[in-house]
Amino acid sequence: MSLRERARRERILEKACAVAAACRKCQIGYDRRNNVYGEGDPCARLMLIGEGPGETEDLLGRPFVGRAGDLLEKMIGAIGLAREDVYIANTVKCRPTLHEGGKLRNRAPTPAEMANCRPYLDEQIDVISPQIILALGAPAAKSFLGNAFAITKGRGSWYEGPNGIALMVTFHPAYVLRQGGTALTETKRLVWSDLKKVRARLDDLAEGKSSPQPALFE
Ligand code: SF4
């Protein structure tokens, strides 16, 4: 990728980020502290897409930070990638919340919020044009594959994503963190199996370029 092309993409994403930061299409646009547009390599071959920002992301204005972010970094590290090698975004750029027991809690984005925010995500996908999209969790997967998509059955397979980009679905790191005991071991095993497929496809697409040996994340 030429430096000029990288700079061109950075400029477009920067402008789009500023537009999203001023967006108030949904109520959560008024409720959130920071707009969490996305971050990473504008020329990334792999794009990771989760459902929406949580409390820490909202506070810092960055996607996948805190415990789920740490695990995500371990997950991609297991296939030889660092955070700065990929692009990370969400289906909605503002934190979806609800008031419960006097506290503000995270919730899944509504279909209307995802539809409102979709142009921002589509633009990111168009500009970055990754070779692979990895959707993290059911809401992100459903935004590409429809509401009938069931993650327990459908994860780990290849689908045709937006712009014909190869799409894989795996569990969200926050879901992995909620597991315990044998469920945790089994969930990690499934995520690991999905990640290995992503690594293999990236290698195939790189036409025989050597890559680091995958190693299971802890
Ligand atoms: S979630 Fe997306 S569409 Fe809704 S207010 Fe935030 S940036 Fe705008």
py3Dmol code that shows the C-alpha trace and the ligand (Angstrom):
import py3Dmol

protein = """\
ATOM      1  CA  MET A   1       0.000   0.000   0.000  1.00  0.00           C
ATOM      2  CA  SER A   2       1.490   3.368  -1.019  1.00  0.00           C
ATOM      3  CA  LEU A   3       1.958   6.141   1.528  1.00  0.00           C
ATOM      4  CA  ARG A   4      -0.272   8.358  -0.596  1.00  0.00           C
ATOM      5  CA  GLU A   5      -3.111   5.817  -0.471  1.00  0.00           C
ATOM      6  CA  ARG A   6      -2.689   5.381   3.276  1.00  0.00           C
ATOM      7  CA  ALA A   7      -2.823   9.149   3.761  1.00  0.00           C
ATOM      8  CA  ARG A   8      -5.917   9.373   1.534  1.00  0.00           C
ATOM      9  CA  ARG A   9      -7.733   6.796   3.641  1.00  0.00           C
ATOM     10  CA  GLU A  10      -6.675   8.457   6.880  1.00  0.00           C
ATOM     11  CA  ARG A  11      -8.060  11.774   5.665  1.00  0.00           C
ATOM     12  CA  ILE A  12     -11.443  10.268   4.717  1.00  0.00           C
ATOM     13  CA  LEU A  13     -11.756   8.431   8.025  1.00  0.00           C
ATOM     14  CA  GLU A  14     -10.773  11.513   9.988  1.00  0.00           C
ATOM     15  CA  LYS A  15     -13.487  13.561   8.279  1.00  0.00           C
ATOM     16  CA  ALA A  16     -16.076  10.806   8.785  1.00  0.00           C
ATOM     17  CA  CYS A  17     -15.089  10.548  12.447  1.00  0.00           C
ATOM     18  CA  ALA A  18     -15.783  14.262  12.885  1.00  0.00           C
ATOM     19  CA  VAL A  19     -19.194  13.882  11.225  1.00  0.00           C
ATOM     20  CA  ALA A  20     -20.072  10.928  13.495  1.00  0.00           C
ATOM     21  CA  ALA A  21     -18.915  12.889  16.548  1.00  0.00           C
ATOM     22  CA  ALA A  22     -21.548  15.533  15.785  1.00  0.00           C
ATOM     23  CA  CYS A  23     -24.273  12.991  14.987  1.00  0.00           C
ATOM     24  CA  ARG A  24     -27.474  12.967  17.054  1.00  0.00           C
ATOM     25  CA  LYS A  25     -29.649  10.695  14.916  1.00  0.00           C
ATOM     26  CA  CYS A  26     -30.472   8.565  17.946  1.00  0.00           C
ATOM     27  CA  GLN A  27     -31.226   9.371  21.580  1.00  0.00           C
ATOM     28  CA  ILE A  28     -28.003   7.582  22.565  1.00  0.00           C
ATOM     29  CA  GLY A  29     -26.185  10.275  20.615  1.00  0.00           C
ATOM     30  CA  TYR A  30     -27.304  12.679  23.360  1.00  0.00           C
ATOM     31  CA  ASP A  31     -26.732  10.245  26.229  1.00  0.00           C
ATOM     32  CA  ARG A  32     -23.187   9.126  25.419  1.00  0.00           C
ATOM     33  CA  ARG A  33     -20.054  10.814  26.713  1.00  0.00           C
ATOM     34  CA  ASN A  34     -17.906  10.163  23.627  1.00  0.00           C
ATOM     35  CA  ASN A  35     -18.562   9.002  20.118  1.00  0.00           C
ATOM     36  CA  VAL A  36     -16.549   5.816  19.532  1.00  0.00           C
ATOM     37  CA  TYR A  37     -15.921   5.890  15.815  1.00  0.00           C
ATOM     38  CA  GLY A  38     -13.268   3.166  15.480  1.00  0.00           C
ATOM     39  CA  GLU A  39      -9.525   2.933  15.193  1.00  0.00           C
ATOM     40  CA  GLY A  40      -6.694   1.015  13.629  1.00  0.00           C
ATOM     41  CA  ASP A  41      -4.831   0.567  10.388  1.00  0.00           C
ATOM     42  CA  PRO A  42      -6.731   2.211   7.494  1.00  0.00           C
ATOM     43  CA  CYS A  43      -5.128  -0.383   5.220  1.00  0.00           C
ATOM     44  CA  ALA A  44      -5.896  -3.363   7.503  1.00  0.00           C
ATOM     45  CA  ARG A  45      -6.517  -6.743   5.911  1.00  0.00           C
ATOM     46  CA  LEU A  46      -8.695  -7.745   8.861  1.00  0.00           C
ATOM     47  CA  MET A  47     -11.535  -5.664  10.291  1.00  0.00           C
ATOM     48  CA  LEU A  48     -13.125  -6.544  13.632  1.00  0.00           C
ATOM     49  CA  ILE A  49     -16.685  -5.395  14.257  1.00  0.00           C
ATOM     50  CA  GLY A  50     -18.486  -5.580  17.587  1.00  0.00           C
ATOM     51  CA  GLU A  51     -21.959  -4.452  18.569  1.00  0.00           C
ATOM     52  CA  GLY A  52     -21.391  -1.156  20.374  1.00  0.00           C
ATOM     53  CA  PRO A  53     -19.295   0.724  22.921  1.00  0.00           C
ATOM     54  CA  GLY A  54     -19.543  -0.162  26.599  1.00  0.00           C
ATOM     55  CA  GLU A  55     -18.853   2.003  29.630  1.00  0.00           C
ATOM     56  CA  THR A  56     -15.054   2.138  29.321  1.00  0.00           C
ATOM     57  CA  GLU A  57     -15.193   2.707  25.569  1.00  0.00           C
ATOM     58  CA  ASP A  58     -17.692   5.517  26.092  1.00  0.00           C
ATOM     59  CA  LEU A  59     -15.427   7.078  28.700  1.00  0.00           C
ATOM     60  CA  LEU A  60     -12.286   6.889  26.565  1.00  0.00           C
ATOM     61  CA  GLY A  61     -13.791   7.249  23.079  1.00  0.00           C
ATOM     62  CA  ARG A  62     -11.985   4.105  21.904  1.00  0.00           C
ATOM     63  CA  PRO A  63     -13.399   0.729  20.846  1.00  0.00           C
ATOM     64  CA  PHE A  64     -12.584  -2.462  22.748  1.00  0.00           C
ATOM     65  CA  VAL A  65     -10.699  -1.163  25.737  1.00  0.00           C
ATOM     66  CA  GLY A  66     -10.884  -2.558  29.275  1.00  0.00           C
ATOM     67  CA  ARG A  67     -11.132  -6.272  29.992  1.00  0.00           C
ATOM     68  CA  ALA A  68     -12.868  -7.209  26.737  1.00  0.00           C
ATOM     69  CA  GLY A  69     -10.300  -5.184  24.817  1.00  0.00           C
ATOM     70  CA  ASP A  70      -7.444  -6.916  26.613  1.00  0.00           C
ATOM     71  CA  LEU A  71      -8.883 -10.290  25.694  1.00  0.00           C
ATOM     72  CA  LEU A  72      -9.443  -9.180  22.103  1.00  0.00           C
ATOM     73  CA  GLU A  73      -5.768  -8.243  21.884  1.00  0.00           C
ATOM     74  CA  LYS A  74      -4.816 -11.676  23.216  1.00  0.00           C
ATOM     75  CA  MET A  75      -7.147 -13.311  20.699  1.00  0.00           C
ATOM     76  CA  ILE A  76      -5.651 -11.567  17.692  1.00  0.00           C
ATOM     77  CA  GLY A  77      -2.175 -11.866  19.206  1.00  0.00           C
ATOM     78  CA  ALA A  78      -2.684 -15.617  19.115  1.00  0.00           C
ATOM     79  CA  ILE A  79      -2.803 -15.419  15.319  1.00  0.00           C
ATOM     80  CA  GLY A  80       0.198 -13.134  15.086  1.00  0.00           C
ATOM     81  CA  LEU A  81      -1.593  -9.784  14.835  1.00  0.00           C
ATOM     82  CA  ALA A  82      -1.298  -6.701  17.017  1.00  0.00           C
ATOM     83  CA  ARG A  83      -4.070  -4.183  17.641  1.00  0.00           C
ATOM     84  CA  GLU A  84      -2.418  -1.719  15.272  1.00  0.00           C
ATOM     85  CA  ASP A  85      -2.473  -4.299  12.448  1.00  0.00           C
ATOM     86  CA  VAL A  86      -6.278  -4.441  12.314  1.00  0.00           C
ATOM     87  CA  TYR A  87      -9.159  -1.966  12.226  1.00  0.00           C
ATOM     88  CA  ILE A  88     -11.690  -2.142  15.080  1.00  0.00           C
ATOM     89  CA  ALA A  89     -15.192  -0.695  14.944  1.00  0.00           C
ATOM     90  CA  ASN A  90     -18.741  -1.291  16.157  1.00  0.00           C
ATOM     91  CA  THR A  91     -22.173  -1.401  14.544  1.00  0.00           C
ATOM     92  CA  VAL A  92     -23.127   1.714  16.528  1.00  0.00           C
ATOM     93  CA  LYS A  93     -20.777   4.523  17.495  1.00  0.00           C
ATOM     94  CA  CYS A  94     -22.590   5.620  20.669  1.00  0.00           C
ATOM     95  CA  ARG A  95     -22.994   3.579  23.839  1.00  0.00           C
ATOM     96  CA  PRO A  96     -26.493   2.047  24.089  1.00  0.00           C
ATOM     97  CA  THR A  97     -27.650   2.308  27.695  1.00  0.00           C
ATOM     98  CA  LEU A  98     -30.645   1.740  29.922  1.00  0.00           C
ATOM     99  CA  HIS A  99     -31.451   2.874  33.448  1.00  0.00           C
ATOM    100  CA  GLU A 100     -31.763  -0.098  35.798  1.00  0.00           C
ATOM    101  CA  GLY A 101     -31.768  -0.065  39.583  1.00  0.00           C
ATOM    102  CA  GLY A 102     -30.625   3.550  39.629  1.00  0.00           C
ATOM    103  CA  LYS A 103     -27.633   2.729  37.418  1.00  0.00           C
ATOM    104  CA  LEU A 104     -26.824   3.240  33.776  1.00  0.00           C
ATOM    105  CA  ARG A 105     -26.216  -0.170  32.187  1.00  0.00           C
ATOM    106  CA  ASN A 106     -25.086  -1.376  28.780  1.00  0.00           C
ATOM    107  CA  ARG A 107     -27.644  -2.886  26.433  1.00  0.00           C
ATOM    108  CA  ALA A 108     -27.610  -4.247  22.893  1.00  0.00           C
ATOM    109  CA  PRO A 109     -28.222  -1.634  20.187  1.00  0.00           C
ATOM    110  CA  THR A 110     -31.742  -1.563  18.749  1.00  0.00           C
ATOM    111  CA  PRO A 111     -32.329  -2.340  15.061  1.00  0.00           C
ATOM    112  CA  ALA A 112     -33.230   1.340  14.533  1.00  0.00           C
ATOM    113  CA  GLU A 113     -29.948   2.514  16.089  1.00  0.00           C
ATOM    114  CA  MET A 114     -27.993   0.038  13.983  1.00  0.00           C
ATOM    115  CA  ALA A 115     -29.801   1.196  10.849  1.00  0.00           C
ATOM    116  CA  ASN A 116     -29.152   4.872  11.697  1.00  0.00           C
ATOM    117  CA  CYS A 117     -25.473   4.178  12.234  1.00  0.00           C
ATOM    118  CA  ARG A 118     -24.958   1.809   9.321  1.00  0.00           C
ATOM    119  CA  PRO A 119     -23.790   4.475   6.840  1.00  0.00           C
ATOM    120  CA  TYR A 120     -20.799   5.207   9.099  1.00  0.00           C
ATOM    121  CA  LEU A 121     -19.875   1.529   9.256  1.00  0.00           C
ATOM    122  CA  ASP A 122     -20.427   1.057   5.526  1.00  0.00           C
ATOM    123  CA  GLU A 123     -18.131   3.983   4.817  1.00  0.00           C
ATOM    124  CA  GLN A 124     -15.438   2.491   7.062  1.00  0.00           C
ATOM    125  CA  ILE A 125     -15.716  -0.839   5.247  1.00  0.00           C
ATOM    126  CA  ASP A 126     -15.627   0.889   1.846  1.00  0.00           C
ATOM    127  CA  VAL A 127     -12.534   2.922   2.713  1.00  0.00           C
ATOM    128  CA  ILE A 128     -10.572   0.217   4.524  1.00  0.00           C
ATOM    129  CA  SER A 129     -11.698  -2.499   2.117  1.00  0.00           C
ATOM    130  CA  PRO A 130     -10.431  -5.362   4.311  1.00  0.00           C
ATOM    131  CA  GLN A 131      -9.964  -8.882   2.980  1.00  0.00           C
ATOM    132  CA  ILE A 132     -11.774 -10.345   5.977  1.00  0.00           C
ATOM    133  CA  ILE A 133     -14.382  -9.066   8.421  1.00  0.00           C
ATOM    134  CA  LEU A 134     -14.642 -10.816  11.783  1.00  0.00           C
ATOM    135  CA  ALA A 135     -17.975 -10.053  13.440  1.00  0.00           C
ATOM    136  CA  LEU A 136     -17.788 -10.328  17.220  1.00  0.00           C
ATOM    137  CA  GLY A 137     -21.004 -11.509  18.827  1.00  0.00           C
ATOM    138  CA  ALA A 138     -24.557 -12.085  17.663  1.00  0.00           C
ATOM    139  CA  PRO A 139     -25.755  -8.468  17.229  1.00  0.00           C
ATOM    140  CA  ALA A 140     -22.842  -7.622  14.914  1.00  0.00           C
ATOM    141  CA  ALA A 141     -23.323 -10.888  13.015  1.00  0.00           C
ATOM    142  CA  LYS A 142     -27.067 -10.274  12.629  1.00  0.00           C
ATOM    143  CA  SER A 143     -26.413  -6.813  11.237  1.00  0.00           C
ATOM    144  CA  PHE A 144     -24.726  -8.534   8.271  1.00  0.00           C
ATOM    145  CA  LEU A 145     -26.528 -11.866   8.085  1.00  0.00           C
ATOM    146  CA  GLY A 146     -30.062 -11.088   9.238  1.00  0.00           C
ATOM    147  CA  ASN A 147     -32.008 -11.644  12.430  1.00  0.00           C
ATOM    148  CA  ALA A 148     -32.364 -15.383  11.897  1.00  0.00           C
ATOM    149  CA  PHE A 149     -28.618 -15.865  12.339  1.00  0.00           C
ATOM    150  CA  ALA A 150     -27.859 -18.073  15.374  1.00  0.00           C
ATOM    151  CA  ILE A 151     -24.309 -17.649  16.607  1.00  0.00           C
ATOM    152  CA  THR A 152     -23.982 -21.046  18.294  1.00  0.00           C
ATOM    153  CA  LYS A 153     -24.742 -22.768  14.988  1.00  0.00           C
ATOM    154  CA  GLY A 154     -23.431 -20.208  12.541  1.00  0.00           C
ATOM    155  CA  ARG A 155     -20.087 -19.126  14.019  1.00  0.00           C
ATOM    156  CA  GLY A 156     -16.938 -20.527  12.483  1.00  0.00           C
ATOM    157  CA  SER A 157     -18.284 -20.640   8.901  1.00  0.00           C
ATOM    158  CA  TRP A 158     -17.484 -18.318   6.026  1.00  0.00           C
ATOM    159  CA  TYR A 159     -20.127 -15.964   4.638  1.00  0.00           C
ATOM    160  CA  GLU A 160     -20.215 -13.311   1.977  1.00  0.00           C
ATOM    161  CA  GLY A 161     -20.188  -9.977   3.792  1.00  0.00           C
ATOM    162  CA  PRO A 162     -20.619  -6.418   2.515  1.00  0.00           C
ATOM    163  CA  ASN A 163     -18.908  -5.682  -0.815  1.00  0.00           C
ATOM    164  CA  GLY A 164     -18.339  -9.449  -1.184  1.00  0.00           C
ATOM    165  CA  ILE A 165     -15.790  -9.430   1.656  1.00  0.00           C
ATOM    166  CA  ALA A 166     -15.229 -12.770   3.421  1.00  0.00           C
ATOM    167  CA  LEU A 167     -17.094 -12.701   6.736  1.00  0.00           C
ATOM    168  CA  MET A 168     -16.538 -14.887   9.796  1.00  0.00           C
ATOM    169  CA  VAL A 169     -18.413 -14.752  13.086  1.00  0.00           C
ATOM    170  CA  THR A 170     -17.086 -15.634  16.506  1.00  0.00           C
ATOM    171  CA  PHE A 171     -18.053 -14.946  20.095  1.00  0.00           C
ATOM    172  CA  HIS A 172     -17.617 -11.458  21.546  1.00  0.00           C
ATOM    173  CA  PRO A 173     -14.728 -11.242  24.065  1.00  0.00           C
ATOM    174  CA  ALA A 174     -17.164  -9.896  26.698  1.00  0.00           C
ATOM    175  CA  TYR A 175     -19.211 -13.084  26.282  1.00  0.00           C
ATOM    176  CA  VAL A 176     -16.076 -15.187  26.682  1.00  0.00           C
ATOM    177  CA  LEU A 177     -15.283 -13.314  29.900  1.00  0.00           C
ATOM    178  CA  ARG A 178     -18.730 -14.066  31.304  1.00  0.00           C
ATOM    179  CA  GLN A 179     -18.112 -17.825  31.062  1.00  0.00           C
ATOM    180  CA  GLY A 180     -16.579 -19.900  33.818  1.00  0.00           C
ATOM    181  CA  GLY A 181     -15.282 -23.420  34.384  1.00  0.00           C
ATOM    182  CA  THR A 182     -15.748 -25.873  31.541  1.00  0.00           C
ATOM    183  CA  ALA A 183     -17.930 -23.383  29.613  1.00  0.00           C
ATOM    184  CA  LEU A 184     -14.994 -20.979  29.521  1.00  0.00           C
ATOM    185  CA  THR A 185     -12.625 -23.672  28.269  1.00  0.00           C
ATOM    186  CA  GLU A 186     -15.090 -24.753  25.591  1.00  0.00           C
ATOM    187  CA  THR A 187     -15.864 -21.175  24.468  1.00  0.00           C
ATOM    188  CA  LYS A 188     -12.165 -20.393  24.187  1.00  0.00           C
ATOM    189  CA  ARG A 189     -11.659 -23.569  22.174  1.00  0.00           C
ATOM    190  CA  LEU A 190     -14.386 -22.500  19.726  1.00  0.00           C
ATOM    191  CA  VAL A 191     -13.010 -18.965  19.395  1.00  0.00           C
ATOM    192  CA  TRP A 192      -9.559 -20.392  18.853  1.00  0.00           C
ATOM    193  CA  SER A 193     -10.868 -22.632  16.108  1.00  0.00           C
ATOM    194  CA  ASP A 194     -12.491 -19.604  14.381  1.00  0.00           C
ATOM    195  CA  LEU A 195      -9.344 -17.514  14.695  1.00  0.00           C
ATOM    196  CA  LYS A 196      -7.234 -20.233  13.118  1.00  0.00           C
ATOM    197  CA  LYS A 197      -9.534 -20.184  10.101  1.00  0.00           C
ATOM    198  CA  VAL A 198      -9.097 -16.418   9.837  1.00  0.00           C
ATOM    199  CA  ARG A 199      -5.303 -16.799  10.015  1.00  0.00           C
ATOM    200  CA  ALA A 200      -5.335 -19.522   7.369  1.00  0.00           C
ATOM    201  CA  ARG A 201      -7.475 -17.419   5.023  1.00  0.00           C
ATOM    202  CA  LEU A 202      -5.285 -14.358   5.488  1.00  0.00           C
ATOM    203  CA  ASP A 203      -2.291 -16.536   4.603  1.00  0.00           C
ATOM    204  CA  ASP A 204      -4.042 -17.941   1.532  1.00  0.00           C
ATOM    205  CA  LEU A 205      -4.936 -14.431   0.392  1.00  0.00           C
ATOM    206  CA  ALA A 206      -1.336 -13.301   0.894  1.00  0.00           C
ATOM    207  CA  GLU A 207      -0.336 -15.986  -1.622  1.00  0.00           C
ATOM    208  CA  GLY A 208       2.162 -17.970   0.351  1.00  0.00           C
ATOM    209  CA  LYS A 209       3.714 -15.177   2.396  1.00  0.00           C
ATOM    210  CA  SER A 210       5.033 -16.639   5.646  1.00  0.00           C
ATOM    211  CA  SER A 211       3.169 -15.799   8.856  1.00  0.00           C
ATOM    212  CA  PRO A 212       3.720 -16.375  12.579  1.00  0.00           C
ATOM    213  CA  GLN A 213       2.733 -19.771  13.971  1.00  0.00           C
ATOM    214  CA  PRO A 214      -0.638 -19.451  15.761  1.00  0.00           C
ATOM    215  CA  ALA A 215      -0.506 -19.990  19.521  1.00  0.00           C
ATOM    216  CA  LEU A 216      -3.528 -20.439  21.786  1.00  0.00           C
ATOM    217  CA  PHE A 217      -4.543 -17.332  23.775  1.00  0.00           C
ATOM    218  CA  GLU A 218      -5.004 -17.637  27.587  1.00  0.00           C
TER     219      GLU A 218
END
"""
ligand_1 = """\
8
SF4
S -25.415 5.624 17.254
Fe -24.616 6.304 15.252
S -26.414 7.138 14.185
Fe -26.950 7.011 16.378
S -26.429 9.032 17.196
Fe -24.644 7.722 17.493
S -23.346 8.087 15.668
Fe -25.399 8.859 15.201
"""
view = py3Dmol.view(width=600, height=400)
view.addModel(protein, "pdb")
view.setStyle({"model": 0}, {"cartoon": {"style": "trace"}})
view.addModel(ligand_1, "xyz")
view.setStyle({"model": 1}, {"stick": {}})
view.zoomTo()
view.show()
